[in-house]
Amino acid sequence: MGFVFHKIKSIGLVGKSMLIAQFEDGICKEYDVRQIVNKFPSFEKLINDRELFKKVHIEGSGFGIVWNDEYDLSCNEIWDNGKIVKTPFDSLIGMSDATELWNLNESTLRKAISYGKLKVGYDACNYGKQWVVTKEAMIREYGNTEQFPTDGLCAAEKSEEYKAESKKNNELEMLIHDFKCSNPKDMYFDVFRNAVEDTLERLTNPLDRDKNKDLDEFVLAHEERAKAEGKAEVAKAMLQNGIDLETTSKCTSIPVDELKKL
């Protein structure tokens, strides 16, 4: 594998001498500028000049950051010597960045989303006019790229703790998706899909309809039943996956006291 530039997409300040950089592959790293002072003593002056330090910005196409003509750092200096930090946006990649990293046409990804190869709400999401995709989905569908280690994961992401946390987060996202979804074909979990299909079948069964004088009351009764059963199933699944009671209560609107009885 040839030399790889880990281009920076955004740069910010954290504390007196700390930077936080988001790279185009979605990974964020903290970098303490003090660690380079031994090599380049003049950076001590930069750290002590708060107004100048705040002027940090990305150079060109993300190959480095600069403060002025005297102070700059390469993207790979921050990548190699920074520490990975977890954020709510880990592994999210803009569509334009994904097409560049995987050498694809943007239309290829748009078709993948349209045809369901990349599932909306799980593999990809739209924010205004901007689509973002997950790194995991891109590796799954289009293979690895030279930007990532051979298994597609950085060192921190290989840890069992990270894998367990990622699995729990993905399952929670899928649960919330199914809970809000009304089309059984788009659901991930069989228990929700079967419950909705059963309810829809009953709604279209003439025998069931004849038993109710008021069709509106019939529909409402089944909708409420489906919601109640769905909430309970979501709550059980969340608790089984280690989600705490308060978070589960907020997601399902089921009181904590009732959750303890499940």
C-alpha positions in Angstrom: 0.0 0.0 0.0 1.3 3.4 -1.0 1.6 6.5 1.2 -1.8 7.7 2.3 -2.9 11.2 3.3 -5.6 11.2 6.0 -7.3 14.5 5.0 -8.9 16.6 7.6 -12.6 17.7 7.2 -12.9 20.0 10.3 -10.7 21.3 13.1 -11.6 22.8 16.5 -10.1 23.7 19.8 -10.5 21.8 23.1 -8.7 23.5 26.0 -5.6 25.6 26.0 -3.4 23.5 23.7 -5.7 20.7 22.4 -7.1 20.4 18.9 -9.8 18.0 17.8 -9.8 17.0 14.1 -12.4 15.1 12.1 -10.9 13.2 9.2 -12.7 12.4 6.0 -13.3 8.8 7.0 -15.4 10.0 10.0 -12.8 9.3 12.7 -12.1 12.1 15.2 -8.7 12.6 17.0 -7.5 14.9 19.7 -4.0 16.3 19.3 -2.1 18.2 22.0 0.1 20.8 20.3 2.5 20.6 23.3 3.8 17.3 22.2 5.6 19.0 19.2 7.3 21.7 21.3 10.3 19.5 22.0 10.9 19.2 18.3 9.9 22.8 17.4 10.3 25.1 20.4 8.7 28.0 18.6 5.3 26.3 19.0 5.4 27.3 22.7 4.8 30.9 21.6 1.8 29.8 19.5 0.2 28.0 22.5 0.7 31.0 24.7 -0.8 33.4 22.1 -4.5 32.6 22.6 -5.8 34.9 19.9 -3.4 33.4 17.3 -4.1 29.9 18.5 -7.8 30.4 17.8 -7.1 31.3 14.2 -6.3 27.7 13.2 -8.0 26.6 10.0 -7.7 23.8 7.4 -5.2 24.3 4.6 -6.2 23.7 1.0 -8.0 20.4 0.6 -7.4 19.1 4.1 -3.8 18.1 3.8 -2.9 20.1 6.9 -3.8 23.0 9.3 -2.3 26.4 9.5 -2.3 29.4 11.8 -0.1 31.8 9.8 3.0 31.7 7.6 5.1 30.5 10.5 2.9 27.7 12.1 1.3 24.7 10.4 0.9 21.0 10.9 0.4 18.2 8.4 -2.8 16.1 8.5 -0.7 12.9 9.0 1.1 14.5 12.0 -2.3 14.8 13.7 -3.4 11.4 12.5 -0.2 9.5 13.6 0.1 11.3 17.0 -3.4 12.1 17.9 -5.7 10.1 20.2 -9.0 8.7 18.9 -12.1 10.1 20.7 -15.6 8.8 20.5 -18.3 11.2 19.3 -21.9 10.8 18.2 -20.7 11.1 14.6 -18.1 8.3 14.6 -17.8 6.5 11.3 -20.2 8.9 9.4 -18.9 9.9 6.0 -20.4 12.5 3.6 -21.5 11.1 0.3 -18.9 13.1 -1.7 -16.1 11.9 0.6 -17.3 8.3 0.3 -17.3 8.5 -3.5 -13.8 9.8 -3.4 -12.5 7.2 -0.9 -14.1 4.2 -2.8 -13.6 5.7 -6.3 -17.3 5.6 -7.1 -19.8 7.8 -8.9 -22.2 9.7 -6.7 -25.1 8.2 -8.7 -23.9 4.7 -7.7 -24.5 5.5 -4.0 -27.8 7.3 -4.7 -29.0 4.2 -6.6 -27.8 2.0 -3.7 -30.0 4.0 -1.4 -32.9 4.1 -3.7 -32.9 0.3 -4.3 -32.4 -0.5 -0.6 -28.8 -1.8 -0.8 -28.0 1.0 1.7 -30.9 1.2 4.1 -32.1 4.7 5.0 -32.0 5.3 8.7 -29.4 2.6 9.3 -26.7 2.7 6.6 -27.5 6.2 5.3 -29.3 9.3 6.3 -30.2 12.6 4.7 -29.5 15.9 6.5 -31.0 18.7 4.4 -29.3 18.4 1.1 -26.4 16.3 2.4 -26.4 12.5 2.5 -24.1 10.7 4.9 -23.3 7.0 5.0 -21.6 4.8 7.6 -18.1 3.5 7.1 -19.3 0.0 8.1 -21.9 0.0 5.4 -19.5 1.1 2.7 -16.9 -1.5 3.7 -19.7 -4.2 3.7 -21.0 -3.3 0.3 -17.9 -2.0 -1.6 -15.0 -3.6 0.3 -12.0 -1.9 2.0 -10.0 1.0 0.8 -6.4 2.0 1.3 -7.5 4.7 3.7 -8.2 2.1 6.4 -6.2 -0.8 7.9 -6.6 -4.2 6.2 -9.7 -5.1 8.3 -11.3 -1.7 7.8 -10.9 -0.8 11.5 -8.5 1.4 13.4 -6.7 0.1 16.5 -9.3 1.4 19.0 -12.1 -0.1 17.0 -10.6 -3.5 17.2 -11.1 -3.6 21.0 -13.9 -5.9 22.4 -15.2 -2.9 24.3 -15.6 -0.8 21.1 -17.2 -3.8 19.3 -19.7 -4.4 22.1 -20.6 -0.7 22.3 -21.0 -0.4 18.5 -23.2 -3.5 18.4 -25.4 -2.1 21.2 -25.7 1.2 19.4 -26.6 -0.4 16.1 -29.3 -2.6 17.7 -30.7 0.4 19.5 -30.9 2.4 16.2 -32.7 -0.6 14.6 -35.1 -0.9 17.5 -36.0 2.8 17.3 -36.3 2.6 13.5 -38.8 -0.3 13.8 -40.7 1.4 16.5 -41.3 4.4 14.3 -41.7 2.5 11.1 -45.2 1.7 9.7 -44.2 -0.5 6.8 -43.5 -4.1 7.9 -41.3 -4.7 4.8 -38.9 -2.0 6.1 -38.5 -3.4 9.6 -35.4 -5.3 10.8 -36.9 -7.4 13.7 -39.3 -10.2 12.9 -41.3 -9.6 16.1 -42.3 -6.1 15.0 -42.8 -7.1 11.4 -45.1 -10.0 12.4 -47.1 -7.9 14.8 -47.8 -5.2 12.2 -48.6 -7.7 9.5 -51.0 -9.5 11.9 -52.7 -6.2 12.7 -53.0 -5.3 9.0 -54.5 -8.7 8.2 -57.1 -8.3 10.9 -58.0 -4.9 9.6 -58.7 -6.3 6.2 -60.6 -9.4 7.4 -64.3 -8.9 6.7 -65.3 -11.2 9.6 -63.5 -9.0 12.1 -65.0 -5.9 10.6 -68.5 -7.2 10.9 -68.0 -7.8 14.6 -67.6 -4.0 15.1 -70.4 -1.7 14.5 -68.1 1.2 14.2 -65.1 0.7 11.9 -63.3 3.7 13.4 -63.4 2.2 16.8 -62.2 -1.1 15.4 -59.2 0.5 13.8 -58.4 2.6 16.8 -58.6 -0.5 19.1 -56.1 -2.4 17.0 -53.8 0.5 16.6 -53.6 1.1 20.4 -53.1 -2.6 20.9 -50.2 -2.7 18.4 -48.6 0.4 19.9 -48.8 -1.1 23.4 -47.5 -4.5 22.3 -44.8 -2.8 20.2 -43.6 -0.6 23.1 -43.3 -3.6 25.4 -41.3 -5.6 22.9 -39.0 -2.7 22.2 -38.5 -2.2 25.9 -37.7 -5.9 26.5 -35.2 -5.9 23.7 -33.5 -2.7 24.9 -33.2 -4.0 28.4 -31.8 -7.3 27.2 -29.2 -5.4 25.3 -28.0 -3.6 28.3 -29.8 -0.3 27.8 -30.5 1.4 31.2 -34.1 1.8 32.6 -34.2 5.6 32.2 -33.1 5.6 28.5 -35.5 2.7 27.8 -38.3 4.7 29.5 -37.6 7.8 27.4 -37.6 5.8 24.1 -40.8 3.9 24.8 -42.7 6.2 27.2 -43.2 3.3 29.6 -42.7 4.3 33.3 -39.6 2.9 35.0 -41.8 1.1 37.6 -43.6 -0.8 34.8 -40.3 -1.6 33.0 -39.1 -3.3 36.2 -42.0 -5.7 35.9 -41.2 -6.8 32.3 
